[in-house]
Structures are given as structure tokens and as C-alpha cells.
């Protein structure tokens, strides 16, 4: 390599920090994040409005919007009803999600958290220049 190419070579994030440190931190963070998210169970609840199922009501604006768009694809009210109906449906799905952390041992929980937080810290450390370390 020419001398100018060596001078132009930078480490992780364009700084002279360590590429190896970045890779180790990234792997640790990915493994810790995967392990943590693997312990989470996501279920859904029931869409209720005054003790009645409310999902059918949320479909009405969407279906009217689709009907308007089939009749005239440039219909502004059709687009508003379709997009608004989809937003109502997606909001209803997100609101009714229930998220649980499955029971696990303290050792597994600490391992997950140390890998995740330690990996993130190593990634940030690798992005600093050597003069700051």
C-alpha cells in the first residue's frame, strides 16, 4: 500500500478506533438483543366497545373507501376513507397487543442484559478516537 492509502485508512465510524472492538460489541449486542426478545411473548386482546366486538365497525370506513376507489380511483374521499380505515385498523391492533416477559432464571436475564448493554458500550467505545480513550 502506498503511504497515502495508509494515512487515509480509518477505523470504525471513520475514527481511528478499533474495528475489532466494534465487531465484538456488535456481535454481543445482537446476541443479547436476540436472547432478550426471544423471552417476550406477544398476544392480542379483544376489540371491545361497550361489551360488543368492535372490529367490524373499524372495517366500515375502509370498505367504503375501497368501494369509492373502485368506482373512481382519483376520488379524494375514497383515498381519505381507505387510508384512515387502515390507520384505525393498525392502531386497534397495536392498542390491543399484550406483551409479557416469559419467566426465566436470574442468570439468563443477567446474561442477556450484560451482552446487550456491554455490546452497545463497546460499539460506542470503538467509535471514539484513540486520543479520547
Residue, then its C-alpha position, 0 to 999 in steps of 0.5 A: x500500500x502506498x503511504x497515502x492509502x495508509x494515512x487515509x485508512x480509518x477505523x470504525x465510524x471513520x475514527x481511528x478506533x478499533x474495528x475489532x472492538x466494534x465487531x465484538x460489541x456488535x456481535x454481543x449486542x445482537x446476541x443479547x438483543x436476540x436472547x432478550x426478545x426471544x423471552x417476550x411473548x406477544x398476544x392480542x386482546x379483544x376489540x371491545x366497545x361497550x361489551x360488543x366486538x368492535x372490529x367490524x365497525x373499524x372495517x366500515x370506513x375502509x370498505x367504503x373507501x375501497x368501494x369509492x376507489x373502485x368506482x373512481x380511483x382519483x376520488x379524494x374521499x375514497x383515498x381519505x376513507x381507505x387510508x384512515x380505515x387502515x390507520x384505525x385498523x393498525x392502531x386497534x391492533x397495536x392498542x390491543x397487543x399484550x406483551x409479557x416477559x416469559x419467566x426465566x432464571x436470574x442468570x439468563x436475564x443477567x446474561x442477556x442484559x450484560x451482552x446487550x448493554x456491554x455490546x452497545x458500550x463497546x460499539x460506542x467505545x470503538x467509535x471514539x478516537x484513540x486520543x479520547x480513550 
